[in-house]
Amino acid sequence: MDVAGIGSLSTALSAAQTGDAVSILVMKKAMEMQGQSALALVQAATQTTAANPANLGQSVDVKA
């Protein structure tokens, strides 16, 4: 292997490592955003508001 080949191999490996690092950072950011969205969804689902009056839904009519 000649010196030019070693230099180009080194450059290619460095570029690949940089690309991998960028991909990992983007993945971490996407996972963080997804976690925040899931947390907001869970919080929204747990918030309940009574839309019906208190006397509705207290009994079941079983007559046909």
C-alpha positions in Angstrom: 0.0 0.0 0.0 1.5 3.4 -0.9 1.4 6.6 1.1 -1.4 8.1 -1.0 -3.6 5.1 -0.3 -3.0 5.3 3.4 -3.9 9.0 3.4 -7.1 8.5 1.4 -8.0 5.5 3.7 -7.5 7.7 6.8 -9.7 10.5 5.3 -12.4 8.0 4.4 -12.4 6.5 7.9 -12.5 10.0 9.5 -15.4 11.0 7.3 -17.3 7.8 8.2 -16.7 8.4 11.9 -18.0 12.0 11.6 -21.0 10.7 9.7 -21.7 8.1 12.4 -21.4 10.7 15.1 -23.9 13.0 13.3 -26.3 10.1 12.8 -26.2 9.2 16.5 -26.8 12.8 17.6 -29.8 13.1 15.2 -31.1 9.8 16.5 -30.8 11.0 20.2 -32.5 14.3 19.4 -35.4 12.4 17.6 -35.8 10.1 20.6 -35.8 13.0 23.0 -38.5 14.7 21.0 -40.5 11.5 20.8 -40.3 11.1 24.6 -41.5 14.6 25.1 -44.4 14.1 22.7 -45.3 10.8 24.5 -45.2 12.5 27.9 -47.5 15.3 26.6 -49.9 12.7 25.2 -50.0 10.9 28.5 -50.6 14.1 30.5 -53.3 15.1 28.1 -55.0 11.7 28.4 -55.0 11.8 32.2 -56.6 15.2 32.4 -60.4 14.5 32.7 -63.2 17.0 32.6 -66.7 16.2 33.5 -68.8 16.8 30.5 -72.0 15.3 31.9 -74.0 16.3 35.0 -73.2 14.3 38.2 -76.6 12.5 38.1 -75.9 10.9 34.7 -74.2 7.5 34.5 -75.1 6.5 38.1 -77.5 3.6 37.2 -78.1 1.1 34.5 -81.6 0.4 33.1 -81.9 -3.4 32.6 -85.6 -3.4 31.4 -85.9 -4.4 27.8 
